[in-house]
Amino acid sequence: MENILSFEELNENLNEAKGVHPAIKATLVKFIKNNPNCKYADAKRHIAKAVKGWELTKEDFDECMKECKGKDGKESKEDAKQAFFDSKKKSK
């Protein structure tokens, strides 16, 4: 009977979603890829404008940053190449 949760614990577990909400993930990932050196405050303002009523958490931001930059937190070579070519296109 040790595995039985109290009502409060069950309710807390049900209300806590895993990962970044799909409603903002695509928008946030796109923003981060276009602004690889962005800070949490920048992303929070962007999401607040893009998804009315949504407040970005630091945890969600960190998760998407890690996903965009790879497991070690550094930008992957592929992403760096893409950012380089994108910047060249913008400057023309």
Summary of the structure (lengths in Angstrom):
residues: 92
radius of gyration: 17.5
end to end distance: 67.7
largest distance: 67.7
contacts: 204
relative contact order: 0.12
helix: 65%
strand: 0%
